[in-house]
Amino acid sequence: MAELKIERQLKAPIKKVFDFVTKVEFQVKWWGPGTMSLPDQSLDMTASGPWHCVMMNDEGQRYKVSGQVTKVEPPHMLGFTWAWHDDADKRGDESHVMISLSDNGDGTTAFTLHHMQLATEELAANHNQGWTSSVAKLEALANSN
């Protein structure tokens, strides 16, 4: 099994960052790498339960991912499972994502995304690329608010 970890310092208070990572009105602004859009999603992660989204690239290719929100501890922790769907909408291998937030005491927030139980190192590298792009959009959102 492989994993990845991304750490950033976000220029927003912890409660606002927690909203950014759990509430759909903010998630649609940063979720998905590059210029991906989310034409179909159920991303409310404010409570335990199922979630899904379809990411679509500029060429119209669609990529579905889904899981369960497993842990919500405002404003410090969010955990959820993650599995891609194939063209027949069958879920693939499941992995787990934990987002941890810490208040730096100066109006900024330490953000850590830990994606665990990925099947291969190649898959971890691909997810690292996608998450790095998404987190860059989250940083821009935090800096603008």
SEFIMI-813516 format. One record per atom (N, C-alpha, C): x, y, z; residue number from 1; atom name. Coordinates in Angstrom, 2 decimals. Each point is the difference from the previous one (the first is absolute). Layout:
BEGIN
+---------+---------+---------+-----+----+
|      c1 |      c2 |      c3 |   k |  a |
+---------+---------+---------+-----+----+
|       X |       Y |       Z | NUM | CA |
...
+---------+---------+---------+-----+----+
END
This chain:
BEGIN
+---------+---------+---------+-----+----+
|      c1 |      c2 |      c3 |   k |  a |
+---------+---------+---------+-----+----+
|    0.84 |   -1.19 |    0.00 |   1 |  N |
|   -0.84 |    1.19 |    0.00 |   1 | CA |
|    0.88 |    1.25 |    0.00 |   1 |  C |
|   -0.49 |    1.03 |   -0.66 |   2 |  N |
|    0.73 |    1.26 |   -0.11 |   2 | CA |
|   -0.85 |    1.13 |    0.59 |   2 |  C |
|    0.66 |    1.12 |    0.24 |   3 |  N |
|   -0.71 |    1.15 |    0.56 |   3 | CA |
|    0.69 |    1.28 |   -0.43 |   3 |  C |
|   -0.68 |    1.11 |    0.26 |   4 |  N |
|    0.57 |    1.31 |   -0.28 |   4 | CA |
|   -0.44 |    0.97 |    1.09 |   4 |  C |
|    0.78 |    1.05 |    0.16 |   5 |  N |
|   -0.32 |    1.03 |    1.00 |   5 | CA |
|    0.33 |    1.35 |   -0.61 |   5 |  C |
|   -0.94 |    0.94 |    0.13 |   6 |  N |
|    0.18 |    1.37 |   -0.47 |   6 | CA |
|   -0.24 |    0.93 |    1.18 |   6 |  C |
|    0.94 |    0.88 |    0.26 |   7 |  N |
|   -0.11 |    0.94 |    1.11 |   7 | CA |
|    0.11 |    1.42 |   -0.54 |   7 |  C |
|   -0.86 |    0.88 |    0.51 |   8 |  N |
|    0.01 |    1.41 |   -0.41 |   8 | CA |
|   -0.36 |    0.87 |    1.21 |   8 |  C |
|    0.40 |    1.26 |   -0.09 |   9 |  N |
|   -0.42 |    1.03 |    0.96 |   9 | CA |
|   -0.99 |    0.88 |   -0.74 |   9 |  C |
|   -1.25 |    0.03 |    0.47 |  10 |  N |
|   -1.05 |    0.76 |   -0.68 |  10 | CA |
|   -0.27 |    1.30 |    0.75 |  10 |  C |
|   -0.16 |    1.07 |   -0.77 |  11 |  N |
|   -0.18 |    1.32 |    0.58 |  11 | CA |
|   -1.48 |    0.28 |    0.28 |  11 |  C |
|   -0.59 |   -0.84 |    0.85 |  12 |  N |
|   -1.39 |    0.16 |    0.41 |  12 | CA |
|   -0.15 |   -0.68 |    1.36 |  12 |  C |
|   -0.95 |    0.47 |    0.81 |  13 |  N |
|   -0.24 |   -0.63 |    1.31 |  13 | CA |
|   -0.50 |   -1.43 |   -0.15 |  13 |  C |
|    0.27 |   -0.82 |    0.99 |  14 |  N |
|   -0.31 |   -1.43 |   -0.05 |  14 | CA |
|   -1.48 |   -0.27 |   -0.29 |  14 |  C |
|   -0.92 |    0.75 |    0.60 |  15 |  N |
|   -1.43 |   -0.26 |   -0.23 |  15 | CA |
|   -0.37 |    0.25 |   -1.46 |  15 |  C |
|    0.58 |    1.01 |   -0.60 |  16 |  N |
|   -0.27 |    0.27 |   -1.41 |  16 | CA |
|    0.60 |   -1.09 |   -0.88 |  16 |  C |
|    1.21 |   -0.45 |    0.31 |  17 |  N |
|    0.61 |   -1.08 |   -0.78 |  17 | CA |
|   -0.82 |   -1.28 |    0.13 |  17 |  C |
|   -0.50 |   -0.28 |    1.20 |  18 |  N |
|   -0.85 |   -1.19 |    0.17 |  18 | CA |
|   -1.24 |    0.11 |   -0.88 |  18 |  C |
|   -0.60 |    1.17 |   -0.09 |  19 |  N |
|   -1.14 |    0.20 |   -0.91 |  19 | CA |
|    0.43 |   -0.26 |   -1.44 |  19 |  C |
|    1.18 |    0.49 |   -0.38 |  20 |  N |
|    0.49 |   -0.19 |   -1.36 |  20 | CA |
|    0.10 |   -1.49 |   -0.37 |  20 |  C |
|    0.40 |   -0.84 |    0.96 |  21 |  N |
|    0.20 |   -1.42 |   -0.31 |  21 | CA |
|   -1.24 |   -0.86 |    0.23 |  21 |  C |
|   -1.05 |    0.54 |    0.63 |  22 |  N |
|   -1.18 |   -0.82 |    0.29 |  22 | CA |
|   -1.28 |    0.45 |   -0.68 |  22 |  C |
|   -0.10 |    1.26 |   -0.38 |  23 |  N |
|   -1.25 |    0.52 |   -0.54 |  23 | CA |
|    0.07 |    0.13 |   -1.52 |  23 |  C |
|   -1.04 |   -0.50 |   -0.65 |  24 |  N |
|   -0.02 |   -0.12 |   -1.46 |  24 | CA |
|    0.17 |    1.35 |   -0.70 |  24 |  C |
|   -0.53 |    1.08 |    0.56 |  25 |  N |
|    0.10 |    1.29 |   -0.69 |  25 | CA |
|    1.45 |    0.46 |   -0.14 |  25 |  C |
|    0.88 |   -0.51 |    0.86 |  26 |  N |
|    1.43 |    0.30 |   -0.12 |  26 | CA |
|    0.74 |   -1.11 |   -0.74 |  26 |  C |
|   -0.37 |   -1.25 |    0.24 |  27 |  N |
|    0.70 |   -1.12 |   -0.64 |  27 | CA |
|   -0.03 |    0.09 |   -1.52 |  27 |  C |
|   -1.11 |    0.44 |   -0.58 |  28 |  N |
|   -0.09 |    0.07 |   -1.45 |  28 | CA |
|    0.99 |    1.01 |   -0.59 |  28 |  C |
|    0.56 |    0.86 |    0.85 |  29 |  N |
|    0.97 |    1.00 |   -0.46 |  29 | CA |
|    1.42 |   -0.55 |   -0.06 |  29 |  C |
|    0.28 |   -1.10 |    0.74 |  30 |  N |
|    1.38 |   -0.49 |    0.04 |  30 | CA |
|    0.15 |   -1.49 |   -0.26 |  30 |  C |
|   -1.06 |   -0.75 |    0.09 |  31 |  N |
|    0.05 |   -1.46 |   -0.11 |  31 | CA |
|    0.25 |   -0.39 |   -1.45 |  31 |  C |
|    1.01 |   -0.78 |   -0.23 |  32 |  N |
|    0.33 |   -0.48 |   -1.34 |  32 | CA |
|    1.19 |    0.76 |   -0.57 |  32 |  C |
|    0.91 |   -0.73 |   -0.64 |  33 |  N |
|    1.23 |    0.63 |   -0.50 |  33 | CA |
|   -0.25 |    0.88 |   -1.22 |  33 |  C |
|    0.90 |    0.94 |   -0.18 |  34 |  N |
|    0.00 |    0.85 |   -1.19 |  34 | CA |
|   -1.31 |    0.70 |   -0.23 |  34 |  C |
|   -0.51 |   -0.12 |   -1.22 |  35 |  N |
|   -1.24 |    0.68 |   -0.38 |  35 | CA |
|   -1.20 |   -0.92 |    0.05 |  35 |  C |
|    0.12 |   -1.12 |    0.71 |  36 |  N |
|   -1.14 |   -0.93 |    0.13 |  36 | CA |
|   -1.22 |    0.74 |    0.56 |  36 |  C |
|   -1.16 |   -0.37 |   -0.53 |  37 |  N |
|   -1.26 |    0.49 |    0.56 |  37 | CA |
|   -0.71 |   -1.17 |    0.67 |  37 |  C |
|   -1.04 |    0.30 |    0.75 |  38 |  N |
|   -0.76 |   -1.03 |    0.72 |  38 | CA |
|   -1.46 |    0.06 |   -0.42 |  38 |  C |
|   -0.35 |   -0.60 |   -1.16 |  39 |  N |
|   -1.37 |    0.09 |   -0.49 |  39 | CA |
|   -1.00 |   -0.81 |    0.83 |  39 |  C |
|    0.49 |   -0.95 |    0.77 |  40 |  N |
|   -0.87 |   -0.83 |    0.84 |  40 | CA |
|    0.74 |   -0.26 |    1.30 |  40 |  C |
|   -0.61 |    0.39 |    1.12 |  41 |  N |
|    0.68 |   -0.21 |    1.26 |  41 | CA |
|   -0.98 |    0.01 |    1.16 |  41 |  C |
|    0.39 |   -0.70 |    1.05 |  42 |  N |
|   -0.64 |    0.03 |    1.30 |  42 | CA |
|    1.15 |    0.02 |    1.00 |  42 |  C |
|    0.54 |    1.20 |    0.23 |  43 |  N |
|    1.26 |    0.14 |    0.74 |  43 | CA |
|   -0.16 |    0.54 |    1.42 |  43 |  C |
|   -1.19 |    0.11 |    0.51 |  44 |  N |
|   -0.16 |    0.51 |    1.37 |  44 | CA |
|    0.67 |   -0.97 |    0.96 |  44 |  C |
|    1.08 |    0.46 |    0.63 |  45 |  N |
|    0.75 |   -0.85 |    0.92 |  45 | CA |
|   -0.07 |    0.52 |    1.43 |  45 |  C |
|   -1.14 |    0.63 |    0.33 |  46 |  N |
|   -0.17 |    0.53 |    1.35 |  46 | CA |
|   -0.47 |   -1.07 |    0.99 |  46 |  C |
|   -0.37 |   -1.18 |   -0.50 |  47 |  N |
|   -0.45 |   -1.10 |    0.86 |  47 | CA |
|    0.36 |   -1.33 |   -0.66 |  47 |  C |
|    0.03 |   -1.06 |    0.78 |  48 |  N |
|    0.29 |   -1.33 |   -0.54 |  48 | CA |
|   -1.05 |   -0.40 |   -1.02 |  48 |  C |
|    0.44 |   -0.75 |   -1.02 |  49 |  N |
|   -0.91 |   -0.48 |   -1.01 |  49 | CA |
|    0.66 |   -0.05 |   -1.36 |  49 |  C |
|   -0.76 |   -0.38 |   -1.03 |  50 |  N |
|    0.56 |   -0.16 |   -1.34 |  50 | CA |
|    0.28 |    1.34 |   -0.67 |  50 |  C |
|    0.95 |   -0.03 |   -0.92 |  51 |  N |
|    0.30 |    1.16 |   -0.85 |  51 | CA |
|    0.41 |   -0.54 |   -1.36 |  51 |  C |
|   -0.10 |    0.85 |   -1.02 |  52 |  N |
|    0.51 |   -0.35 |   -1.33 |  52 | CA |
|    0.21 |    1.28 |   -0.80 |  52 |  C |
|    0.78 |   -0.12 |   -1.05 |  53 |  N |
|    0.09 |    1.09 |   -0.97 |  53 | CA |
|    0.46 |   -0.56 |   -1.34 |  53 |  C |
|   -0.36 |    0.72 |   -1.03 |  54 |  N |
|    0.49 |   -0.27 |   -1.34 |  54 | CA |
|    0.82 |    1.22 |   -0.40 |  54 |  C |
|    1.27 |   -0.23 |   -0.28 |  55 |  N |
|    0.88 |    1.06 |   -0.48 |  55 | CA |
|    0.05 |   -0.09 |   -1.52 |  55 |  C |
|   -0.07 |    1.15 |   -0.66 |  56 |  N |
|    0.03 |    0.02 |   -1.45 |  56 | CA |
|    1.10 |    0.94 |   -0.47 |  56 |  C |
|    0.82 |   -0.50 |   -0.93 |  57 |  N |
|    1.08 |    0.84 |   -0.54 |  57 | CA |
|   -0.52 |    0.83 |   -1.17 |  57 |  C |
|    0.87 |    0.83 |   -0.55 |  58 |  N |
|   -0.38 |    0.91 |   -1.08 |  58 | CA |
|   -0.44 |   -0.73 |   -1.27 |  58 |  C |
|    0.41 |   -1.25 |   -0.17 |  59 |  N |
|   -0.39 |   -0.79 |   -1.18 |  59 | CA |
|   -1.30 |   -0.76 |    0.22 |  59 |  C |
|   -0.59 |    0.13 |    1.18 |  60 |  N |
|   -1.26 |   -0.67 |    0.29 |  60 | CA |
|    0.13 |   -1.39 |    0.59 |  60 |  C |
|    1.24 |   -0.45 |    0.26 |  61 |  N |
|    0.19 |   -1.31 |    0.64 |  61 | CA |
|   -0.44 |    0.11 |    1.46 |  61 |  C |
|   -0.73 |   -1.02 |    0.46 |  62 |  N |
|   -0.56 |   -0.01 |    1.35 |  62 | CA |
|    0.68 |   -1.07 |    0.85 |  62 |  C |
|    0.24 |    0.34 |    1.26 |  63 |  N |
|    0.66 |   -0.89 |    0.95 |  63 | CA |
|   -0.81 |    0.02 |    1.30 |  63 |  C |
|   -0.57 |   -1.15 |    0.36 |  64 |  N |
|   -0.83 |   -0.08 |    1.21 |  64 | CA |
|    0.80 |   -0.60 |    1.15 |  64 |  C |
|   -0.18 |    0.60 |    1.16 |  65 |  N |
|    0.61 |   -0.48 |    1.24 |  65 | CA |
|   -1.05 |    0.11 |    1.10 |  65 |  C |
|    0.03 |   -0.95 |    0.94 |  66 |  N |
|   -0.99 |    0.03 |    1.08 |  66 | CA |
|    0.59 |   -0.61 |    1.26 |  66 |  C |
|   -0.74 |    0.16 |    1.09 |  67 |  N |
|    0.43 |   -0.58 |    1.26 |  67 | CA |
|   -0.98 |    0.32 |    1.11 |  67 |  C |
|    0.50 |   -0.17 |    1.21 |  68 |  N |
|   -0.76 |    0.28 |    1.21 |  68 | CA |
|    0.79 |    0.97 |    0.86 |  68 |  C |
|   -0.68 |    1.01 |    0.53 |  69 |  N |
|    0.61 |    0.85 |    1.02 |  69 | CA |
|    0.03 |   -0.83 |    1.28 |  69 |  C |
|    1.19 |   -0.20 |    0.55 |  70 |  N |
|    0.17 |   -0.89 |    1.15 |  70 | CA |
|    0.29 |    0.74 |    1.30 |  70 |  C |
|    0.47 |    1.23 |   -0.09 |  71 |  N |
|    0.37 |    0.74 |    1.21 |  71 | CA |
|   -0.18 |    1.49 |   -0.25 |  71 |  C |
|   -0.76 |    0.66 |    0.88 |  72 |  N |
|   -0.17 |    1.45 |   -0.05 |  72 | CA |
|    0.18 |    0.52 |    1.42 |  72 |  C |
|    1.09 |    0.71 |    0.23 |  73 |  N |
|    0.29 |    0.59 |    1.31 |  73 | CA |
|    0.31 |    1.48 |   -0.19 |  73 |  C |
|   -1.07 |    0.84 |   -0.08 |  74 |  N |
|    0.21 |    1.43 |   -0.23 |  74 | CA |
|    0.84 |    0.63 |    1.12 |  74 |  C |
|    0.89 |    0.92 |   -0.31 |  75 |  N |
|    0.47 |    0.36 |   -1.33 |  75 | CA |
|    1.35 |   -0.63 |   -0.33 |  75 |  C |
|    0.26 |   -1.20 |    0.53 |  76 |  N |
|    1.35 |   -0.56 |   -0.09 |  76 | CA |
|    0.21 |   -1.18 |   -0.95 |  76 |  C |
|   -1.04 |   -0.78 |   -0.29 |  77 |  N |
|    0.24 |   -1.27 |   -0.69 |  77 | CA |
|   -1.17 |   -0.35 |   -0.91 |  77 |  C |
|    0.35 |   -0.51 |   -1.19 |  78 |  N |
|   -0.96 |   -0.56 |   -0.93 |  78 | CA |
|    0.61 |   -1.26 |   -0.58 |  78 |  C |
|   -0.75 |   -1.09 |    0.02 |  79 |  N |
|    0.46 |   -1.26 |   -0.59 |  79 | CA |
|   -1.04 |   -0.55 |   -0.94 |  79 |  C |
|    0.45 |   -0.58 |   -1.12 |  80 |  N |
|   -0.94 |   -0.60 |   -0.94 |  80 | CA |
|    0.71 |   -1.07 |   -0.83 |  80 |  C |
|   -0.80 |   -0.97 |   -0.44 |  81 |  N |
|    0.52 |   -1.01 |   -0.92 |  81 | CA |
|   -0.08 |    0.55 |   -1.42 |  81 |  C |
|    0.76 |   -0.66 |   -0.90 |  82 |  N |
|    0.17 |    0.50 |   -1.37 |  82 | CA |
|    0.14 |   -1.20 |   -0.94 |  82 |  C |
|   -0.82 |   -0.05 |   -1.05 |  83 |  N |
|    0.15 |   -1.05 |   -1.01 |  83 | CA |
|   -0.50 |    0.53 |   -1.35 |  83 |  C |
|    0.82 |   -0.20 |   -1.03 |  84 |  N |
|   -0.38 |    0.37 |   -1.36 |  84 | CA |
|   -0.97 |   -1.03 |   -0.55 |  84 |  C |
|   -0.84 |    0.43 |   -0.92 |  85 |  N |
|   -0.93 |   -0.89 |   -0.69 |  85 | CA |
|    0.51 |   -0.23 |   -1.42 |  85 |  C |
|   -0.24 |   -1.20 |   -0.53 |  86 |  N |
|    0.38 |   -0.26 |   -1.39 |  86 | CA |
|   -1.13 |    0.43 |   -0.94 |  86 |  C |
|    0.15 |   -0.26 |   -1.28 |  87 |  N |
|   -0.99 |    0.42 |   -1.00 |  87 | CA |
|   -1.37 |   -0.66 |    0.20 |  87 |  C |
|   -0.01 |   -1.15 |    0.68 |  88 |  N |
|   -1.26 |   -0.68 |    0.30 |  88 | CA |
|   -0.55 |    0.41 |    1.37 |  88 |  C |
|    0.60 |    1.03 |    0.60 |  89 |  N |
|   -0.38 |    0.56 |    1.31 |  89 | CA |
|    0.28 |   -0.95 |    1.17 |  89 |  C |
|    0.94 |   -0.93 |   -0.20 |  90 |  N |
|    0.41 |   -0.90 |    1.08 |  90 | CA |
|    1.12 |    0.67 |    0.79 |  90 |  C |
|   -0.12 |    0.01 |    1.33 |  91 |  N |
|    1.01 |    0.60 |    0.86 |  91 | CA |
|    1.26 |   -0.86 |    0.01 |  91 |  C |
|    1.14 |    0.66 |   -0.03 |  92 |  N |
|    1.28 |   -0.68 |    0.07 |  92 | CA |
|    0.50 |   -0.10 |    1.43 |  92 |  C |
|    1.30 |   -0.16 |    0.14 |  93 |  N |
|    0.63 |   -0.13 |    1.32 |  93 | CA |
|   -0.28 |    1.24 |    0.84 |  93 |  C |
|   -0.29 |   -0.24 |    1.27 |  94 |  N |
|   -0.31 |    1.10 |    0.91 |  94 | CA |
|    1.25 |    0.41 |    0.78 |  94 |  C |
|    0.18 |    1.30 |    0.15 |  95 |  N |
|    1.07 |    0.56 |    0.82 |  95 | CA |
|   -0.64 |    0.96 |    1.00 |  95 |  C |
|    0.83 |    0.66 |    0.80 |  96 |  N |
|   -0.54 |    0.86 |    1.05 |  96 | CA |
|    0.75 |    1.32 |    0.03 |  96 |  C |
|   -0.75 |    1.09 |    0.18 |  97 |  N |
|    0.57 |    1.34 |    0.06 |  97 | CA |
|   -0.31 |    0.61 |    1.36 |  97 |  C |
|    1.02 |    0.58 |    0.63 |  98 |  N |
|   -0.18 |    0.75 |    1.25 |  98 | CA |
|    0.51 |    1.42 |   -0.22 |  98 |  C |
|   -0.82 |    0.97 |    0.32 |  99 |  N |
|    0.41 |    1.40 |   -0.03 |  99 | CA |
|    0.03 |    0.48 |    1.44 |  99 |  C |
|    1.18 |    0.49 |    0.42 | 100 |  N |
|    0.19 |    0.50 |    1.36 | 100 | CA |
|    0.30 |    1.48 |   -0.06 | 100 |  C |
|   -0.60 |    0.76 |    0.92 | 101 |  N |
|    0.21 |    1.43 |    0.09 | 101 | CA |
|    0.44 |    0.37 |    1.40 | 101 |  C |
|    0.97 |    0.93 |    0.09 | 102 |  N |
|    0.46 |    0.50 |    1.29 | 102 | CA |
|    0.05 |    1.51 |   -0.05 | 102 |  C |
|   -0.50 |    0.63 |    1.05 | 103 |  N |
|    0.02 |    1.45 |    0.12 | 103 | CA |
|    1.40 |    0.45 |    0.37 | 103 |  C |
|    0.60 |    0.85 |   -0.83 | 104 |  N |
|    1.34 |    0.49 |    0.28 | 104 | CA |
|    0.03 |    1.14 |    1.02 | 104 |  C |
|   -1.18 |    0.49 |    0.40 | 105 |  N |
|   -0.07 |    1.05 |    1.00 | 105 | CA |
|    0.18 |    1.40 |   -0.55 | 105 |  C |
|    0.17 |    0.13 |   -1.29 | 106 |  N |
|    0.22 |    1.33 |   -0.61 | 106 | CA |
|   -0.97 |    0.25 |   -1.15 | 106 |  C |
|   -1.13 |   -0.72 |   -0.01 | 107 |  N |
|   -0.97 |    0.16 |   -1.08 | 107 | CA |
|    0.28 |   -0.88 |   -1.20 | 107 |  C |
|    1.04 |   -0.83 |    0.07 | 108 |  N |
|    0.32 |   -0.92 |   -1.07 | 108 | CA |
|   -0.23 |   -1.43 |    0.48 | 108 |  C |
|   -0.04 |   -0.93 |   -0.94 | 109 |  N |
|   -0.32 |   -1.40 |    0.31 | 109 | CA |
|    0.99 |   -0.93 |   -0.66 | 109 |  C |
|    0.51 |   -0.95 |    0.78 | 110 |  N |
|    0.83 |   -1.08 |   -0.55 | 110 | CA |
|   -0.94 |   -1.06 |   -0.55 | 110 |  C |
|    0.17 |   -0.32 |   -1.28 | 111 |  N |
|   -0.84 |   -0.94 |   -0.73 | 111 | CA |
|    0.84 |   -1.21 |   -0.37 | 111 |  C |
|   -0.50 |   -1.20 |    0.30 | 112 |  N |
|    0.66 |   -1.23 |   -0.42 | 112 | CA |
|   -1.03 |   -0.92 |   -0.64 | 112 |  C |
|    0.30 |   -0.47 |   -1.21 | 113 |  N |
|   -0.81 |   -1.00 |   -0.68 | 113 | CA |
|    0.84 |   -1.26 |   -0.08 | 113 |  C |
|   -0.53 |   -1.08 |    0.53 | 114 |  N |
|    0.70 |   -1.30 |    0.02 | 114 | CA |
|   -0.89 |   -1.01 |   -0.71 | 114 |  C |
|    0.42 |   -0.45 |   -1.17 | 115 |  N |
|   -0.76 |   -1.00 |   -0.77 | 115 | CA |
|    0.71 |   -1.34 |    0.16 | 115 |  C |
|   -0.69 |   -0.96 |    0.61 | 116 |  N |
|    0.60 |   -1.27 |    0.39 | 116 | CA |
|   -0.65 |   -1.18 |   -0.72 | 116 |  C |
|    0.67 |   -1.13 |    0.04 | 117 |  N |
|   -0.50 |   -1.28 |   -0.50 | 117 | CA |
|   -0.21 |    0.01 |   -1.52 | 117 |  C |
|    0.85 |    0.74 |   -0.70 | 118 |  N |
|   -0.02 |   -0.02 |   -1.46 | 118 | CA |
|    0.69 |   -1.27 |   -0.47 | 118 |  C |
|   -0.52 |   -0.63 |   -1.02 | 119 |  N |
|    0.44 |   -1.34 |   -0.40 | 119 | CA |
|    1.46 |   -0.05 |   -0.48 | 119 |  C |
|    0.48 |    1.06 |   -0.67 | 120 |  N |
|    1.36 |   -0.03 |   -0.56 | 120 | CA |
|    0.68 |    1.36 |    0.17 | 120 |  C |
|    1.32 |    0.00 |   -0.14 | 121 |  N |
|    0.75 |    1.26 |    0.04 | 121 | CA |
|   -0.38 |    0.88 |   -1.19 | 121 |  C |
|   -0.27 |   -0.61 |   -1.15 | 122 |  N |
|   -0.42 |    0.78 |   -1.17 | 122 | CA |
|   -1.32 |    0.72 |    0.26 | 122 |  C |
|   -0.93 |   -0.70 |    0.62 | 123 |  N |
|   -1.28 |    0.60 |    0.36 | 123 | CA |
|    0.20 |    1.14 |    0.99 | 123 |  C |
|    0.89 |   -0.19 |    0.97 | 124 |  N |
|    0.30 |    1.06 |    0.96 | 124 | CA |
|    0.59 |    1.22 |   -0.70 | 124 |  C |
|    0.89 |   -0.22 |   -0.96 | 125 |  N |
|    0.60 |    1.11 |   -0.74 | 125 | CA |
|   -1.07 |    0.74 |   -0.81 | 125 |  C |
|   -0.91 |   -0.73 |   -0.64 | 126 |  N |
|   -1.08 |    0.64 |   -0.75 | 126 | CA |
|   -0.92 |    0.81 |    0.91 | 126 |  C |
|   -0.35 |   -0.57 |    1.14 | 127 |  N |
|   -0.84 |    0.72 |    0.96 | 127 | CA |
|    0.75 |    1.21 |    0.58 | 127 |  C |
|    1.28 |   -0.15 |    0.23 | 128 |  N |
|    0.78 |    1.13 |    0.51 | 128 | CA |
|   -0.07 |    1.18 |   -0.98 | 128 |  C |
|    0.10 |   -0.30 |   -1.28 | 129 |  N |
|   -0.08 |    1.05 |   -1.02 | 129 | CA |
|   -1.39 |    0.66 |    0.03 | 129 |  C |
|   -1.05 |   -0.80 |    0.07 | 130 |  N |
|   -1.36 |    0.53 |    0.03 | 130 | CA |
|   -0.29 |    0.80 |    1.26 | 130 |  C |
|    0.38 |   -0.56 |    1.15 | 131 |  N |
|   -0.24 |    0.71 |    1.25 | 131 | CA |
|    0.83 |    1.28 |    0.09 | 131 |  C |
|    1.23 |   -0.03 |   -0.49 | 132 |  N |
|    0.84 |    1.20 |    0.05 | 132 | CA |
|   -0.67 |    1.13 |   -0.78 | 132 |  C |
|   -0.55 |   -0.31 |   -1.17 | 133 |  N |
|   -0.70 |    1.00 |   -0.80 | 133 | CA |
|   -1.25 |    0.50 |    0.72 | 133 |  C |
|   -0.77 |   -0.91 |    0.58 | 134 |  N |
|   -1.21 |    0.39 |    0.72 | 134 | CA |
|    0.33 |    0.86 |    1.22 | 134 |  C |
|    1.01 |   -0.40 |    0.75 | 135 |  N |
|    0.38 |    0.75 |    1.20 | 135 | CA |
|    0.52 |    1.39 |   -0.36 | 135 |  C |
|    0.64 |    0.15 |   -1.16 | 136 |  N |
|    0.42 |    1.32 |   -0.46 | 136 | CA |
|   -1.22 |    0.90 |   -0.19 | 136 |  C |
|   -1.10 |   -0.56 |   -0.51 | 137 |  N |
|   -1.23 |    0.78 |   -0.15 | 137 | CA |
|   -0.59 |    0.32 |    1.37 | 137 |  C |
|    0.11 |   -0.93 |    0.96 | 138 |  N |
|   -0.46 |    0.26 |    1.37 | 138 | CA |
|    0.81 |    1.14 |    0.62 | 138 |  C |
|    1.32 |   -0.02 |   -0.23 | 139 |  N |
|    0.86 |    1.08 |    0.51 | 139 | CA |
|   -0.44 |    1.35 |   -0.56 | 139 |  C |
|   -0.28 |    0.05 |   -1.28 | 140 |  N |
|   -0.44 |    1.25 |   -0.63 | 140 | CA |
|   -1.34 |    0.46 |    0.61 | 140 |  C |
|   -0.91 |   -0.94 |    0.26 | 141 |  N |
|   -1.27 |    0.33 |    0.63 | 141 | CA |
|    0.22 |    0.55 |    1.40 | 141 |  C |
|    0.87 |   -0.64 |    0.78 | 142 |  N |
|    0.29 |    0.46 |    1.36 | 142 | CA |
|    0.64 |    1.39 |   -0.02 | 142 |  C |
|    0.86 |    0.25 |   -0.95 | 143 |  N |
|    0.69 |    1.28 |   -0.08 | 143 | CA |
|   -0.92 |    1.14 |   -0.43 | 143 |  C |
|   -1.09 |   -0.35 |   -0.69 | 144 |  N |
|   -0.91 |    1.04 |   -0.51 | 144 | CA |
|   -1.13 |    0.32 |    0.97 | 144 |  C |
|   -0.11 |   -0.73 |    1.08 | 145 |  N |
|   -1.11 |    0.22 |    0.93 | 145 | CA |
|    0.45 |    0.65 |    1.29 | 145 |  C |
+---------+---------+---------+-----+----+
END
